[in-house]
Amino acid sequence: MASEPKMIIIDTDPGIDDAMAIFLALRSPEVEVIGLTTIYGNVYTTLATRNALHLLEVAGRTDIPVAEGSHVTLTKGTKLRIADFVHGADGLGNQNFPPPKGKQIEESAVDFLIRQAKNNPGKVTVVALGPLTNIALAIQQDPDFSKNIGQIVLLGGAFAVNGNVNPASEANIFGDPDAADVVFTSGADIVAIGINVTHQVVLTASDREKLANSKGKFAQYLTKILGVYFSYHLEAYDNTGVYLHDPTTILAAVDPSLLTYIEGSVRVQTSGITRGLTILYNKQKRFGEVTEWSDKPSVKVAVTVDAPAVVKLVMDRLMDS
Ligand SMILES: O=c1[nH]cnc2c1ncn2[C@@H]1O[C@H](CO)[C@@H](O)[C@H]1O
């Protein structure tokens, strides 16, 4: 294990699986969470900030700053698609938690991301668990951001499989396809974890039972909020388990060897019925014409995952808390 933990910023829209992911990161000695930045997606940004503060209070980690992110898409769109039907109206399984005592920092998420990357060049990993608006804004506002940021590990895309918003599009990319295209073509070191991979990582009803029976503080909390997430998976997929999208993405940052990757350039469809579609060009053919695909930087896209190892790590770390 590396002696110095990797600094990570989690860009998040909590979210039930975000809550699991944040707790998992806090229980992972390989990484040090230096901040949470918030975004819309599972909830609106204001509620994402409130939930991020609440989760840090539950974890006893109010030393970690929360910076509030964008309320609108990169193109200033305000018609957001919020997945309250997946996570509950409060984003955390309709539990009526009290409002957090703490507040977000004055600095915006974008300024926080830019500053942390600049102060620690090559050292900070952003784990992006929602739509990519904040990251795209950082790239646009600071020409050095793509170089300064160590790595961007993002949950997004449906590579050669159907989406979860519609057959074409995965939710985080659909939330801001313009931002996603900016990020994928930025030249930063990018690892994309799509639902082609996260749909293989399932927490079963019996795993949930184990969480419920363990004494872990995080396990106890998650047992309460997971109900809504389980109901949604049963209703939408006839699945008695739930997909561990966000926890898998955190573990890709913690231990990249849990997954395998292919490299190529990724572009995102930004309009029409395939809006949000992610296409990987594996660069095996040299096309004659110069197009919007030519000379785009390569990124890594996850293709396989050691699902049993991921589920075991998630369970072990959440129960031992
Ligand atoms: O059917 C869905 N619609 C919208 N969002 C979803 C759905 N299923 C899961 N997520 C949320 O979107 C991310 C993965 O795409 C995850 O954060 C998950 O919580």
The ligand as an SDF file (V2000), in Angstrom:
LIG
                    3D

 19 21  0  0  0  0  0  0  0  0999 V2000
  -33.1550    4.7430  -13.4900 O   0  0  0  0  0  0  0  0  0  0  0  0
  -32.4530    5.6620  -13.0700 C   0  0  0  0  0  0  0  0  0  0  0  0
  -32.6870    6.9260  -13.4140 N   0  0  0  0  0  0  0  0  0  0  0  0
  -31.9370    7.9540  -12.9590 C   0  0  0  0  0  0  0  0  0  0  0  0
  -30.9030    7.7890  -12.1460 N   0  0  0  0  0  0  0  0  0  0  0  0
  -30.6070    6.5550  -11.7660 C   0  0  0  0  0  0  0  0  0  0  0  0
  -31.3340    5.4630  -12.2020 C   0  0  0  0  0  0  0  0  0  0  0  0
  -30.7960    4.3760  -11.6530 N   0  0  0  0  0  0  0  0  0  0  0  0
  -29.7570    4.7950  -10.9260 C   0  0  0  0  0  0  0  0  0  0  0  0
  -29.6450    6.1150  -10.9900 N   0  0  0  0  0  0  0  0  0  0  0  0
  -28.6230    6.9680  -10.3600 C   0  0  0  0  0  0  0  0  0  0  0  0
  -27.7900    7.4390  -11.4130 O   0  0  0  0  0  0  0  0  0  0  0  0
  -26.4410    7.0010  -11.2090 C   0  0  0  0  0  0  0  0  0  0  0  0
  -26.0990    5.8670  -12.1610 C   0  0  0  0  0  0  0  0  0  0  0  0
  -26.5300    6.1380  -13.4250 O   0  0  0  0  0  0  0  0  0  0  0  0
  -26.3580    6.5770   -9.7810 C   0  0  0  0  0  0  0  0  0  0  0  0
  -25.9390    7.6720   -9.0030 O   0  0  0  0  0  0  0  0  0  0  0  0
  -27.7550    6.1680   -9.4320 C   0  0  0  0  0  0  0  0  0  0  0  0
  -28.0870    6.4460   -8.1060 O   0  0  0  0  0  0  0  0  0  0  0  0
  1  2  2  0
  2  3  1  0
  2  7  1  0
  3  4  1  0
  4  5  2  0
  5  6  1  0
  6  7  2  0
  6 10  1  0
  7  8  1  0
  8  9  2  0
  9 10  1  0
 10 11  1  0
 11 12  1  0
 11 18  1  0
 12 13  1  0
 13 14  1  0
 13 16  1  0
 14 15  1  0
 16 17  1  0
 16 18  1  0
 18 19  1  0
M  END
$$$$
